[in-house]
């Protein structure tokens, strides 16, 4: 009687990620720790952290590391945030300068308990980076600030090179994926940003159970407001 042997399927090479090592990784980690800064790379447990940090690229996460929202796709801690760190923009700029970053990406947790949602800290961070590193482009990935016009204007007035706000998923899945936000508000933020003459950007996740027609509907909406940059 012949015995069958199980077939071992080799995993594709792209599925494997390197352990976070190397000079670039070590430098980024050191600077982040010295300046007491958070990175979304760590807090969201991104598997690509070794690849990015080895090139001295990182997305700094301001406004602390505790978020007032609880999106289904995110690993950042949720709860009651601590006090506001007004010195964070200066330390972020120092990190950008020391690492020699030419395109700085700044995001944040949601701080819905603040009147401006933390918009003033975003604006101060842009100004501090511009003062410390005049040649560095600054890209912001902001929350929706609950749709508050004054908060959005605070960010726009700092004139980031790119202002991103992610819609994340198709309208039908908004409550399931990001319960504290909504599609219409996010589209408004992107549309109004575009009107300021600032490069507008958004991100769309796939794989939540959306249909092809629903994805095309989002792309149509982004086309109507003449969005500049879309990541999928």
C-alpha positions as CSV (number, residue, x, y, z in Angstrom):
1,X,0.0,0.0,0.0
2,X,1.4,3.3,-1.1
3,X,1.4,6.2,1.4
4,X,0.8,9.7,-0.1
5,X,2.9,12.5,1.2
6,X,1.5,16.0,1.8
7,X,2.5,18.5,-0.8
8,X,4.5,21.4,0.7
9,X,3.8,24.7,-1.0
10,X,6.6,27.2,-0.8
11,X,5.6,30.7,0.2
12,X,6.3,33.4,-2.4
13,X,9.3,35.5,-1.8
14,X,7.3,38.7,-1.5
15,X,5.5,37.3,1.6
16,X,8.6,37.3,3.7
17,X,9.9,40.5,5.3
18,X,13.3,41.0,6.7
19,X,13.9,41.4,10.4
20,X,14.4,45.1,11.2
21,X,18.1,45.6,11.2
22,X,20.7,47.8,9.5
23,X,22.3,51.2,9.9
24,X,19.3,53.1,8.5
25,X,16.9,51.3,10.7
26,X,19.0,51.8,13.8
27,X,19.4,55.6,13.1
28,X,15.7,56.1,12.6
29,X,14.9,54.2,15.8
30,X,17.5,56.1,17.8
31,X,16.3,59.5,16.6
32,X,12.7,58.7,17.3
33,X,13.6,57.6,20.8
34,X,15.8,60.6,21.5
35,X,13.1,63.0,20.4
36,X,10.4,61.1,22.2
37,X,8.4,60.7,19.0
38,X,5.9,58.1,17.8
39,X,5.8,56.6,14.3
40,X,2.8,55.1,12.7
41,X,5.2,52.4,11.4
42,X,5.6,51.0,15.0
43,X,2.2,51.8,16.5
44,X,0.3,50.3,13.5
45,X,2.7,47.4,13.4
46,X,3.5,47.8,9.8
47,X,5.3,44.8,8.3
48,X,7.3,47.0,5.9
49,X,9.1,48.9,8.7
50,X,12.5,47.4,8.0
51,X,12.4,48.3,4.3
52,X,11.3,51.9,4.9
53,X,13.5,52.6,7.9
54,X,16.6,51.2,6.2
55,X,16.1,54.1,3.7
56,X,15.6,56.6,6.5
57,X,11.9,57.1,5.6
58,X,9.3,57.1,8.4
59,X,5.9,58.5,9.0
60,X,5.8,60.4,12.2
61,X,2.6,60.2,14.3
62,X,1.9,63.4,16.3
63,X,-0.6,64.2,19.0
64,X,0.4,61.2,21.1
65,X,-0.2,57.5,20.6
66,X,-3.8,57.1,22.0
67,X,-6.6,57.6,19.5
68,X,-10.2,58.7,20.4
69,X,-11.6,56.5,17.6
70,X,-11.5,52.7,17.0
71,X,-11.3,51.9,13.3
72,X,-11.5,48.2,12.5
73,X,-8.3,48.1,10.5
74,X,-6.0,49.9,12.9
75,X,-3.7,48.7,15.6
76,X,-3.1,52.1,17.3
77,X,-4.3,52.2,20.9
78,X,-7.7,53.6,21.6
79,X,-8.7,55.4,24.8
80,X,-8.6,58.8,26.6
81,X,-5.6,60.7,25.3
82,X,-3.1,62.4,27.6
83,X,-2.2,66.1,27.7
84,X,-1.2,67.9,24.5
85,X,2.6,68.1,23.8
86,X,3.2,71.6,22.4
87,X,6.9,70.9,21.9
88,X,6.3,67.9,19.7
89,X,6.4,70.0,16.4
90,X,9.9,71.2,17.3
91,X,11.2,67.8,18.1
92,X,9.7,66.3,14.9
93,X,11.5,68.9,12.9
94,X,14.8,68.1,14.6
95,X,14.3,64.4,13.7
96,X,13.5,65.2,10.1
97,X,16.7,67.3,9.9
98,X,18.9,64.8,11.6
99,X,17.7,61.9,9.4
100,X,18.1,64.0,6.3
101,X,14.5,63.4,5.2
102,X,13.6,65.1,1.9
103,X,9.9,64.2,2.0
104,X,8.5,64.2,5.5
105,X,5.1,62.5,6.1
106,X,3.2,63.5,9.2
107,X,0.1,61.8,10.4
108,X,-1.7,61.6,13.8
109,X,-4.1,59.8,16.0
110,X,-7.6,61.3,16.2
111,X,-8.1,63.8,19.0
112,X,-11.8,64.5,18.9
113,X,-11.7,65.8,22.5
114,X,-9.8,68.9,21.3
115,X,-11.7,71.8,20.0
116,X,-9.6,72.0,16.8
117,X,-8.8,68.2,16.7
118,X,-5.1,69.0,16.9
119,X,-5.0,71.1,13.8
120,X,-2.8,73.7,15.4
121,X,-0.1,71.1,16.1
122,X,-0.2,69.9,12.5
123,X,0.3,73.6,11.4
124,X,3.1,74.2,13.9
125,X,4.8,71.0,12.7
126,X,4.8,72.2,9.1
127,X,6.3,75.6,10.1
128,X,9.0,74.0,12.3
129,X,10.0,71.6,9.5
130,X,10.1,74.4,7.0
131,X,12.3,76.5,9.4
132,X,14.7,73.6,10.1
133,X,14.8,72.0,6.6
134,X,13.8,74.5,3.9
135,X,14.2,72.0,1.1
136,X,12.1,69.3,2.6
137,X,8.6,68.6,1.2
138,X,5.9,68.1,3.9
139,X,3.0,65.8,3.4
140,X,0.2,65.7,6.0
141,X,-2.2,62.8,6.5
142,X,-4.9,64.3,8.7
143,X,-8.1,63.2,10.4
144,X,-11.4,64.8,9.2
145,X,-11.4,67.1,12.3
146,X,-15.1,66.3,12.5
147,X,-15.6,68.5,9.4
148,X,-14.8,71.7,11.3
149,X,-13.9,74.4,8.7
150,X,-11.8,76.5,11.1
151,X,-9.6,73.5,12.0
152,X,-9.2,72.6,8.3
153,X,-8.2,76.3,7.5
154,X,-5.6,76.1,10.3
155,X,-3.9,73.2,8.4
156,X,-4.4,74.8,4.9
157,X,-2.9,78.1,6.1
158,X,0.4,76.3,7.0
159,X,0.6,75.4,3.2
160,X,1.8,71.8,3.3
161,X,3.0,70.4,0.0
162,X,0.5,67.6,0.2
163,X,-2.6,67.4,2.3
164,X,-4.0,63.8,2.5
165,X,-7.1,62.5,4.1
166,X,-8.1,58.9,3.6
167,X,-11.6,57.8,2.8
168,X,-10.4,54.2,3.5
169,X,-13.3,52.2,2.0
170,X,-16.5,52.4,-0.1
171,X,-19.6,54.1,1.3
172,X,-21.5,50.9,2.2
173,X,-18.7,49.7,4.5
174,X,-17.9,53.0,6.3
175,X,-19.7,52.1,9.5
176,X,-18.2,48.7,9.6
177,X,-14.6,49.8,8.9
178,X,-14.4,53.4,10.4
179,X,-17.5,53.8,12.6
180,X,-16.7,57.3,13.8
181,X,-16.2,58.8,10.3
182,X,-18.4,58.9,7.2
183,X,-17.9,59.0,3.5
184,X,-19.6,62.3,2.8
185,X,-17.5,64.2,5.4
186,X,-14.3,62.8,4.0
187,X,-15.2,63.7,0.4
188,X,-15.9,67.2,1.6
189,X,-12.5,67.5,3.3
190,X,-10.7,66.3,0.1
191,X,-12.8,68.5,-2.1
192,X,-12.3,71.6,0.0
193,X,-8.5,70.9,0.2
194,X,-8.3,70.7,-3.5
195,X,-9.9,74.1,-3.8
196,X,-7.1,75.6,-1.7
197,X,-4.5,74.9,-4.4
198,X,-2.8,72.2,-2.3
199,X,-2.1,68.8,-3.7
200,X,-4.9,66.6,-2.5
201,X,-4.5,62.9,-1.7
202,X,-6.5,60.0,-0.4
203,X,-6.1,56.3,0.3
204,X,-8.6,53.5,-0.5
205,X,-8.4,50.1,1.0
206,X,-9.6,47.0,-0.8
207,X,-10.5,43.6,0.5
208,X,-13.3,44.5,2.9
209,X,-16.0,42.9,0.8
210,X,-16.6,45.8,-1.6
211,X,-17.8,45.1,-5.2
212,X,-16.1,46.3,-8.4
213,X,-19.0,48.6,-9.1
214,X,-18.6,50.2,-5.6
215,X,-14.9,50.8,-6.2
216,X,-15.7,52.4,-9.6
217,X,-18.2,54.6,-7.8
218,X,-15.5,55.9,-5.4
219,X,-13.1,56.5,-8.4
220,X,-15.9,58.5,-10.1
221,X,-16.4,60.7,-7.0
222,X,-12.6,61.3,-6.8
223,X,-12.6,62.2,-10.5
224,X,-15.4,64.7,-10.1
225,X,-13.5,66.6,-7.5
226,X,-10.3,66.3,-9.5
227,X,-8.3,64.6,-6.8
228,X,-4.5,64.8,-7.4
229,X,-3.2,61.5,-5.8
230,X,-5.0,58.2,-5.1
231,X,-3.4,55.3,-3.3
232,X,-5.0,51.9,-3.3
